[in-house]
Amino acid sequence: MKSIIDLRPRVLWYQGQETGSIRHTEVHTTVQLRTPVGVSLFFQRFKDPSLSAIMIQLLSVAIVAGLFFESNQQTARVSDLVLLPKPGCWTGWFDRDDPSGTGDWETLSDLRNAYPRKICSTPLAIEARTLSGLTAAAAGDVIYVSDTTRGFVCRNQDQSRRKRCNDYRVRFSCPPSFCKVCWTQWYNRDAPSGTGDWESLTNLRTENPGQICDSPLSIEAVTTDTLTPAISTGQTVIYDQNEGLVCRNTDQESGLCLDYKVRFGCPC
């Protein structure tokens, strides 16, 4: 950023030193120096020569300082940055409830019962997304619970204008030792030319006998053309390691699903 000097006429109310009353006004110029570090300095140039001389001296010092900072600015290199490691590894996505009743209840206790041995004993973090990939903040929902001890709860009664919660899925970050998996090959048994893209685990097992483990630990789903993760496409896609993937054309704004492929993480 370059230093900018802004000269604009202003009217100053000058307060008398003896009585504290307003004695007269003076037309002056406000000089603004915007330094490279984002600090704006203001100086007044008065009709009084002595005041103007002082302001000019201060302005000169500020300009020199600004140029010094500007000449020493450098773009940070990757090697100069502190990179924070991601916590642990992530489980697959879980979606055991929908908001048709009192809300979307993806509590940790219910998820453990529904998906035994799929969630570590002490999760490090939790992430919740709508089926179309939005965060709760982006979706505009008020969330009642979202933590690693209770899980995730969105209550319909907490939403404004009698709005119902979106349908959410959640996943948990666990210690690396918990998530050691070996990935299968990618599977793409269907195309969205009919009612949608149906990559169900049942059909995939039937068509690929002996290739997918009995209890997958996780699933990955991406588009076949650009390898975009399903959660980042903005489409409503339902997928988890227990059921596979389903994308229905009727659920999409465009009326047509993208073509997806999936793979499963199995115990090594």
C-alpha positions as CSV (number, residue, x, y, z in Angstrom):
1,M,0.0,0.0,0.0
2,K,1.4,3.4,-0.9
3,S,1.3,6.5,1.4
4,I,-1.6,8.8,0.5
5,I,-1.8,12.5,1.4
6,D,-5.3,13.9,1.4
7,L,-5.6,17.7,1.3
8,R,-9.2,18.9,1.9
9,P,-10.4,22.3,3.2
10,R,-12.1,22.2,6.6
11,V,-13.6,24.7,9.1
12,L,-12.1,24.7,12.5
13,W,-13.7,26.0,15.7
14,Y,-11.0,27.6,17.7
15,Q,-11.5,27.8,21.5
16,G,-10.1,30.7,23.4
17,Q,-7.5,29.9,26.1
18,E,-8.6,32.6,28.5
19,T,-12.4,32.4,28.7
20,G,-13.1,29.1,27.1
21,S,-15.5,30.7,24.7
22,I,-15.5,30.3,21.0
23,R,-13.5,33.3,19.6
24,H,-13.4,32.8,15.8
25,T,-13.2,30.3,13.0
26,E,-10.3,29.6,10.7
27,V,-10.3,27.9,7.4
28,H,-7.5,25.3,7.4
29,T,-6.5,22.2,5.5
30,T,-6.6,18.7,6.9
31,V,-3.7,16.6,5.8
32,Q,-4.2,12.9,6.1
33,L,-1.3,10.5,5.9
34,R,-2.4,6.9,5.4
35,T,0.6,4.8,6.3
36,P,1.4,1.3,4.8
37,V,0.4,-0.3,8.1
38,G,-3.2,1.1,7.8
39,V,-2.9,4.0,10.3
40,S,-4.3,7.3,9.3
41,L,-2.7,10.5,10.7
42,F,-4.3,13.9,10.6
43,F,-2.6,17.3,10.7
44,Q,-4.0,20.8,10.6
45,R,-2.5,23.6,8.6
46,F,-3.6,26.9,10.1
47,K,-3.4,30.5,9.2
48,D,-1.1,31.0,12.2
49,P,2.4,30.5,10.8
50,S,3.8,29.1,14.1
51,L,1.1,26.4,14.2
52,S,1.6,25.5,10.6
53,A,5.4,25.2,11.0
54,I,4.9,22.7,13.8
55,M,2.4,20.7,11.8
56,I,4.7,20.6,8.8
57,Q,7.6,19.3,10.9
58,L,5.4,16.5,12.3
59,L,4.1,15.7,8.8
60,S,7.7,15.3,7.5
61,V,8.5,12.9,10.3
62,A,5.4,10.9,9.6
63,I,6.1,10.7,5.9
64,V,9.6,9.4,6.5
65,A,8.3,6.8,8.9
66,G,5.7,5.7,6.5
67,L,8.2,5.3,3.7
68,F,10.4,3.3,6.0
69,F,7.6,0.9,6.8
70,E,6.6,0.6,3.2
71,S,10.1,-0.2,2.0
72,N,10.4,-2.9,4.6
73,Q,7.2,-4.7,3.9
74,Q,7.6,-8.1,2.5
75,T,5.1,-10.8,1.4
76,A,5.1,-13.7,3.8
77,R,6.6,-16.9,2.4
78,V,5.1,-20.3,3.1
79,S,8.2,-21.2,5.1
80,D,7.6,-18.2,7.3
81,L,4.1,-19.3,8.3
82,V,3.2,-21.4,11.3
83,L,1.1,-24.2,10.0
84,L,-1.3,-25.8,12.5
85,P,-1.9,-29.5,12.1
86,K,-5.4,-30.8,11.7
87,P,-6.7,-32.6,14.8
88,G,-6.7,-36.3,14.4
89,C,-8.7,-37.8,11.6
90,W,-12.4,-37.7,10.7
91,T,-15.0,-40.4,10.9
92,G,-17.6,-40.9,8.2
93,W,-20.8,-38.8,8.1
94,F,-23.7,-39.9,10.2
95,D,-27.4,-38.9,9.6
96,R,-29.7,-40.9,11.8
97,D,-32.6,-38.3,12.2
98,D,-34.4,-35.7,10.2
99,P,-36.3,-32.6,11.3
100,S,-39.8,-33.9,10.6
101,G,-40.5,-34.2,14.4
102,T,-39.2,-31.8,17.0
103,G,-36.0,-31.2,15.2
104,D,-32.8,-33.0,14.1
105,W,-31.3,-35.0,16.9
106,E,-27.9,-36.4,16.1
107,T,-26.9,-37.0,19.7
108,L,-23.7,-38.9,20.4
109,S,-25.4,-41.5,22.5
110,D,-27.9,-42.3,19.8
111,L,-25.2,-42.3,17.1
112,R,-23.1,-44.8,19.1
113,N,-26.1,-47.1,19.4
114,A,-27.0,-46.8,15.7
115,Y,-23.3,-47.1,14.6
116,P,-21.4,-49.3,17.1
117,R,-17.6,-49.0,17.0
118,K,-17.8,-46.2,14.4
119,I,-17.0,-43.3,16.7
120,C,-14.1,-43.1,19.1
121,S,-14.6,-42.9,22.8
122,T,-13.2,-39.3,23.1
123,P,-13.9,-37.3,20.0
124,L,-11.6,-34.2,19.5
125,A,-14.0,-32.2,17.4
126,I,-17.4,-32.3,15.7
127,E,-18.6,-30.9,12.3
128,A,-22.2,-30.6,11.2
129,R,-23.4,-29.8,7.7
130,T,-26.7,-29.8,5.9
131,L,-27.3,-32.5,3.2
132,S,-26.4,-29.8,0.7
133,G,-23.1,-29.0,2.5
134,L,-23.9,-25.8,4.3
135,T,-22.7,-25.0,7.8
136,A,-25.4,-24.2,10.4
137,A,-24.4,-20.5,10.2
138,A,-24.7,-20.4,6.4
139,A,-28.1,-22.2,6.7
140,G,-29.3,-19.7,9.2
141,D,-30.4,-22.2,11.8
142,V,-30.2,-21.7,15.6
143,I,-28.3,-24.7,17.1
144,Y,-29.2,-26.0,20.5
145,V,-26.2,-28.4,21.0
146,S,-23.1,-29.0,19.1
147,D,-20.2,-30.4,21.0
148,T,-18.1,-33.6,21.4
149,T,-19.8,-34.8,24.6
150,R,-23.5,-34.6,23.6
151,G,-23.4,-34.5,19.8
152,F,-25.6,-32.2,17.7
153,V,-29.2,-31.0,18.2
154,C,-31.2,-28.5,16.1
155,R,-34.7,-27.9,17.6
156,N,-37.5,-26.6,15.5
157,Q,-38.9,-24.6,18.3
158,D,-35.7,-22.4,18.4
159,Q,-36.1,-21.3,14.7
160,S,-37.7,-18.0,13.8
161,R,-41.0,-17.6,12.0
162,R,-41.9,-21.2,12.7
163,K,-39.1,-22.3,10.4
164,R,-38.1,-26.0,10.6
165,C,-34.4,-27.0,11.0
166,N,-32.5,-28.2,8.0
167,D,-31.5,-31.9,7.8
168,Y,-28.0,-32.3,9.1
169,R,-25.3,-34.9,9.1
170,V,-22.4,-34.9,11.5
171,R,-18.9,-36.4,11.8
172,F,-16.3,-36.5,14.5
173,S,-12.5,-36.0,14.7
174,C,-10.8,-38.8,16.5
175,P,-7.2,-39.7,17.4
176,P,-5.2,-40.9,14.3
177,S,-4.9,-44.4,15.7
178,F,-8.7,-44.8,15.5
179,C,-9.1,-44.0,11.9
180,K,-6.5,-46.2,10.2
181,V,-8.3,-47.4,7.1
182,C,-7.5,-49.1,3.8
183,W,-9.5,-47.7,0.9
184,T,-11.3,-49.7,-1.7
185,Q,-11.2,-48.8,-5.4
186,W,-13.6,-46.2,-6.7
187,Y,-17.1,-47.4,-7.7
188,N,-19.4,-45.8,-10.2
189,R,-22.3,-48.2,-11.1
190,D,-24.9,-45.6,-12.0
191,A,-25.4,-42.3,-13.9
192,P,-28.0,-39.6,-13.1
193,S,-29.8,-40.0,-16.5
194,G,-32.8,-41.7,-14.8
195,T,-34.2,-40.7,-11.4
196,G,-30.7,-39.9,-10.0
197,D,-27.4,-41.4,-9.1
198,W,-27.8,-44.6,-7.0
199,E,-24.5,-45.9,-5.6
200,S,-26.0,-47.9,-2.8
201,L,-23.8,-50.2,-0.8
202,T,-26.2,-53.2,-1.3
203,N,-26.0,-52.9,-5.1
204,L,-22.2,-52.3,-5.0
205,R,-21.7,-55.4,-3.0
206,T,-23.8,-57.5,-5.3
207,E,-22.0,-56.3,-8.4
208,N,-18.5,-56.4,-6.8
209,P,-18.6,-59.5,-4.5
210,G,-15.9,-59.8,-1.9
211,Q,-14.4,-56.3,-2.6
212,I,-16.1,-54.3,0.2
213,C,-15.7,-55.1,3.8
214,D,-18.6,-56.1,6.0
215,S,-18.4,-52.9,8.2
216,P,-16.9,-50.0,6.4
217,L,-15.5,-47.3,8.6
218,S,-15.9,-44.3,6.2
219,I,-16.9,-43.3,2.7
220,E,-15.7,-40.8,0.2
221,A,-17.9,-39.4,-2.6
222,V,-16.7,-37.2,-5.4
223,T,-17.8,-36.2,-8.8
224,T,-16.5,-38.3,-11.7
225,D,-15.4,-35.3,-13.8
226,T,-13.7,-32.8,-11.5
227,L,-13.3,-35.0,-8.4
228,T,-15.2,-32.4,-6.3
229,P,-16.2,-33.7,-2.9
230,A,-20.0,-34.3,-2.8
231,I,-20.3,-32.1,0.2
232,S,-18.9,-29.2,-1.8
233,T,-21.1,-29.4,-4.8
234,G,-24.1,-27.6,-3.2
235,Q,-26.4,-30.5,-4.2
236,T,-28.5,-32.5,-1.8
237,V,-26.7,-35.8,-1.6
238,I,-27.3,-38.5,1.0
239,Y,-24.3,-40.8,1.7
240,D,-22.7,-42.7,4.5
241,Q,-20.5,-45.7,4.9
242,N,-23.5,-47.9,5.9
243,E,-25.8,-47.2,3.0
244,G,-23.7,-45.8,0.2
245,L,-24.7,-42.8,-1.9
246,V,-28.1,-41.6,-3.2
247,C,-28.6,-38.4,-5.3
248,R,-32.1,-37.9,-6.5
249,N,-32.8,-35.5,-9.4
250,T,-36.0,-34.3,-7.9
251,D,-34.0,-32.9,-4.9
252,Q,-31.8,-30.6,-7.0
253,E,-32.5,-27.1,-8.1
254,S,-31.1,-27.8,-11.6
255,G,-33.3,-31.0,-11.8
256,L,-30.3,-33.2,-12.4
257,C,-27.7,-34.7,-10.2
258,L,-24.0,-34.7,-11.0
259,D,-22.4,-38.0,-11.6
260,Y,-20.7,-39.4,-8.5
261,K,-18.4,-42.2,-7.6
262,V,-17.7,-43.6,-4.1
263,R,-15.1,-45.6,-2.2
264,F,-15.1,-47.1,1.3
265,G,-12.6,-47.1,4.1
266,C,-12.2,-50.6,5.6
267,P,-10.1,-51.8,8.6
268,C,-6.6,-52.6,7.4
